[in-house]
Amino acid sequence: MLNAISGRRAARAVAFALALGLGATGAAQAKNPMVGGAPMYANKTIVENAVNSKDHTTLVAAVKAAGLVDTLSGPGPFTVFAPTNAAFAKLPPGTVESLVQPQNKPTLTKILTYHVVPGVYTAQDLVALVKKGGGQGQLTTVEGEPLAVAVQGKKVLITDVKGDTATVTIPNVMQSNGVIHVVNAVLMP
């Protein structure tokens, strides 16, 4: 009988250890989500991760053209609302090609810095901001103009000053210098 009790305790201990191990694996995967077919590592910077996402090649090219690589590789911390290639494709034809031209660098920089907020705002922080604001929150971008934040069901919505809205499609992609929220539209100041 003593062996049976010891055996059950051992089995429970093994089951508990396995559960802890599986939980740790799940947590590790959650910390390094896949974006654009590439893992996003929490110990890398915004730029180091973004260059690996096949869904953000337009954004990366724009960041390079605007000369913002060093800034977004810096200590931050930053919250970045990162439009996908599909989001940029929704802009009128020729817009992106025009914006990356050297003579349009000030306009491109203004648009890109409008997607960046100083500090770290996780999705949970954004939801709390909306609750505190009675249904709408506001963030001030690095560019200087505000973004409105709202929640619809389980979706976080970001609205620019022109009234256009982007939905956060992948939240909480943690970086060593902040957090990225993937969005499905380009925000315009």
Secondary structure, 3 states (H helix, E strand, C coil): CHHHHHHHHHHHHHHHHHHHHHHHHHHHHHHCCEECCEECCCCCCHHHHHCCCHHHHHHHHHHHHHCCHHHHHCCCCEEEEEECHHHHHCCCCCHHHHHCCHHHHHHHHHHHHCCEEECCCCHHHHHHHHHHCCCCEEEECCCCCEEEEEEECCEEEEECCCCCEEEEEEEEEEECCEEEEEECCCCCC
